[in-house]
Amino acid sequence: MGKTLVSNKGNTITIHKLNRHAIGEFYENIRTLVDKQKFTKIRVKIASGLSIYPNQILPIVGVAEYYRSLGIIVEFRSLDPRYSELANPKKYQEESGVLGRIWMFTEPQEIFEIVDEYRKEFERVEQFAKGTLQAMEWALNEVMDNVLQHSKVGCGYVMAQYHKDSKRIALAVFDYGQGIMSSFSDSEYSENIQDDVSAIQHALQERVTRDKSVGQGNGLFGLVSIVKEGHGLLNIRSGRGYYSIETSVSSTPTTKNKEKYPNKDVKSTLVDFQLKSDKEIDLKDIELFKPYNLVDLHLEEFEDDANSYVY
C-alpha cells in the first residue's frame, strides 16, 4: 500500500488518506490508544482535501461512535469544513439537505423518514431512469432494518451521496454490532458457515435469515438482485469478510477473508451499494418481486383525481 494511511502520536490519530485499507488502520490505531495506552480522550485529525465517500468515512465515524458509547471522548479535527456535519452524527428531524451527511437511526420510523427524504432529495438533483429510486428505496429500507433486527446494538448509521459526473447514487449503512457471522451463530445455518465470507454469502441467498419470526430473509438477496439488474455495485464488509461485486465489470464477486475489524466484541458490518441514475430498474423483472403487485407509494402522493401525476 506504500505510504502510511493512518498514524498516531500521543492521543492523536491522523488520517492521511481515505480508502478501504485506511478503515482497518484506523480501527487498529484507536484500539491501541484506548485498550493499551488507556487514553480516555482521542483526537482524530483528517488531512485537508481528501475526497469523502460514504463507504470510507462512515465506518470511521461509526466506530468513533462506539467508543463514545463507552465514555471515551472522541473529537474530530480538520481544517476542512466538510467534516463538521460528519463527525457528530445526529438523528434526522425533518430537514432538507440530507445528502452528504451521516444520520443515526434507532427505530423503524426514523428509517422511513430518512429514506423518504433521500428519495425527495435525489429527485431534486437529477432526473432518474424509471424505477431506479423505487428500487433504491426498497433496498435501503431493508438494509437499515437489518441493523435493528440483527446487530444487537440497537442503532445504525447511514450516509448517501449523488455523483453527477458518474451518474451514480452511493449509499452506505454501518453498525458496530456483532457482525453477520455471529448473527447466524444460533441459526439452522451455523454448521455451514465457516468464516465471515461464507456468512456474507449465506446472507445474500434467498430466504436465509437467523430468525424467520423477524423477517423472510430476502433483504440482502433483494439488494444484490437490484444491483445486478441496475448494473450497479455492492460492497459488504463484516468481521474479516469482504464481498464485492460490480456487475457492469464482472458477474463474479470478489471475496477476501483478511479484513480488520474494531475488536473481538465489535465485528461491525458495512453495506455499501451504488446504482446508476440513468439505468432503468423494473422490479417486476426481478424474480423475487414477480409474485407481488408492487405499488410506488411515493409516486402515489402526486396522483390527482384524474390519475395524472403532478409535481
Disulfide bonds with the S-S distance in Angstrom:
none
